Amino acid sequence: MGTMLIAAEQAQQKSSSSFLPLLIIIVLFGVFYFAIIRPQRNRQRKAQTTQRQAMPGQRVRTTAGMYGTVVSGDDRDVTIEIAPGVQVTMLRRAIMEVVPEDDGAGTTTPSQPDPETSSTSASSEENKSADGRGDLAI
């Protein structure tokens, strides 16, 4: 009789300890979901809404790194003008983001030169030798 009680207690201990690995797996899956899967889904949703909302006349940046203006488009494809007279047809999925109007895709016009910079460049022009390599003295 005593042997049966010991066997029953050992069976209960084994069954309670067998839930621990299952609990660890569930917790790891939850951490994996909230750390990796959920943020990726949010990025995908944001990208899809951006791609759907690209309308003609908007400046966009593609996944290839090209900047252009949307000329026309349908549900699947868009035509982007990347230079005057140069139009490229791409999948709508290739649109990475809509660029704000004030951002000129990295093309900025230089402002007035600083007096300090212009005097430095003038003195460096004086130091250039006849062959155009500049003053090699250290």
C-alpha positions as CSV (number, residue, x, y, z in Angstrom):
1,M,0.0,0.0,0.0
2,G,2.8,2.4,0.8
3,T,4.4,1.6,-2.5
4,M,1.2,2.7,-4.3
5,L,1.2,6.0,-2.5
6,I,4.8,6.7,-3.4
7,A,4.2,5.8,-7.1
8,A,1.1,8.1,-7.1
9,E,3.1,11.0,-5.6
10,Q,5.9,10.5,-8.2
11,A,3.4,10.5,-11.0
12,Q,1.9,13.8,-9.8
13,Q,5.4,15.3,-9.6
14,K,6.3,14.2,-13.1
15,S,3.0,15.5,-14.5
16,S,3.5,18.9,-12.9
17,S,7.1,19.2,-14.1
18,S,6.1,18.2,-17.6
19,F,4.0,21.4,-17.9
20,L,7.2,23.5,-17.4
21,P,8.7,22.9,-20.8
22,L,5.3,23.5,-22.4
23,L,5.0,26.8,-20.5
24,I,8.5,27.9,-21.6
25,I,7.6,27.2,-25.2
26,I,4.4,29.2,-25.0
27,V,6.2,32.1,-23.3
28,L,9.0,32.1,-25.9
29,F,6.4,32.1,-28.7
30,G,4.7,35.1,-27.1
31,V,7.9,37.0,-26.8
32,F,8.8,36.1,-30.4
33,Y,5.4,37.3,-31.6
34,F,5.6,40.7,-29.8
35,A,9.2,41.3,-30.6
36,I,9.4,40.2,-34.3
37,I,6.1,39.3,-36.0
38,R,3.8,42.1,-34.8
39,P,6.2,45.0,-35.6
40,Q,6.8,43.5,-39.1
41,R,3.1,43.3,-39.7
42,N,2.7,47.0,-38.7
43,R,5.5,48.0,-41.1
44,Q,3.8,46.0,-43.9
45,R,0.5,47.7,-43.3
46,K,2.1,51.1,-43.2
47,A,3.9,50.4,-46.5
48,Q,0.7,49.1,-48.1
49,T,-1.3,52.2,-47.2
50,T,1.6,54.4,-48.5
51,Q,1.6,52.5,-51.8
52,R,-2.2,52.7,-52.2
53,Q,-2.2,56.5,-51.4
54,A,0.4,57.5,-54.0
55,M,-1.4,59.7,-56.4
56,P,-0.3,61.4,-59.7
57,G,1.8,64.5,-59.0
58,Q,3.3,63.2,-55.7
59,R,7.1,62.8,-55.4
60,V,8.0,59.3,-54.3
61,R,11.1,57.2,-53.5
62,T,11.3,53.7,-54.7
63,T,12.8,50.7,-53.1
64,A,15.6,50.9,-55.8
65,G,16.4,54.4,-54.4
66,M,15.1,56.4,-57.3
67,Y,13.2,59.6,-56.7
68,G,10.4,60.6,-59.1
69,T,7.0,62.0,-59.6
70,V,4.0,59.7,-60.1
71,V,2.5,60.4,-63.5
72,S,-0.3,57.7,-63.6
73,G,-1.2,54.4,-62.1
74,D,-3.7,51.7,-61.7
75,D,-4.2,49.0,-59.0
76,R,-1.0,47.2,-59.8
77,D,1.4,49.5,-61.7
78,V,2.5,53.1,-61.6
79,T,4.3,55.3,-64.1
80,I,7.0,57.4,-62.5
81,E,8.8,60.3,-64.2
82,I,12.4,60.2,-62.9
83,A,13.7,62.9,-65.2
84,P,12.0,65.3,-67.6
85,G,10.8,63.1,-70.4
86,V,11.9,59.8,-68.8
87,Q,9.1,57.7,-67.5
88,V,9.4,54.3,-65.9
89,T,6.6,51.8,-65.2
90,M,7.0,50.0,-61.9
91,L,4.9,47.8,-59.6
92,R,3.1,49.8,-57.0
93,R,4.9,47.7,-54.4
94,A,8.2,49.4,-55.4
95,I,7.1,52.7,-53.8
96,M,8.9,53.0,-50.5
97,E,7.6,56.3,-49.4
98,V,5.9,59.5,-50.5
99,V,8.5,62.3,-50.2
100,P,7.4,65.6,-48.7
101,E,7.4,68.5,-51.2
102,D,10.1,70.5,-49.4
103,D,12.5,67.6,-49.7
104,G,14.0,67.9,-53.2
105,A,15.4,64.3,-53.3
106,G,18.8,65.5,-52.2
107,T,19.1,68.2,-54.8
108,T,19.6,71.4,-52.9
109,T,20.7,74.7,-54.4
110,P,23.7,76.2,-52.7
111,S,23.0,79.3,-50.7
112,Q,25.2,82.4,-50.5
113,P,28.9,81.4,-49.8
114,D,30.2,82.2,-46.4
115,P,32.8,84.9,-46.3
116,E,35.1,82.7,-44.3
117,T,34.8,79.8,-46.8
118,S,35.4,82.0,-49.8
119,S,38.5,83.6,-48.3
120,T,39.8,80.1,-47.5
121,S,39.2,78.9,-51.0
122,A,40.9,82.0,-52.4
123,S,44.0,81.4,-50.3
124,S,44.0,77.7,-51.4
125,E,43.9,78.8,-55.0
126,E,47.0,80.9,-54.4
127,N,48.8,77.9,-53.0
128,K,48.2,75.8,-56.1
129,S,51.3,75.2,-58.2
130,A,51.5,75.4,-62.0
131,D,50.4,71.8,-62.5
132,G,47.2,72.3,-60.4
133,R,48.1,69.8,-57.7
134,G,48.4,72.5,-55.0
135,D,51.2,73.2,-52.5
136,L,52.8,69.9,-51.6
137,A,54.9,71.3,-48.8
138,I,54.0,70.1,-45.4
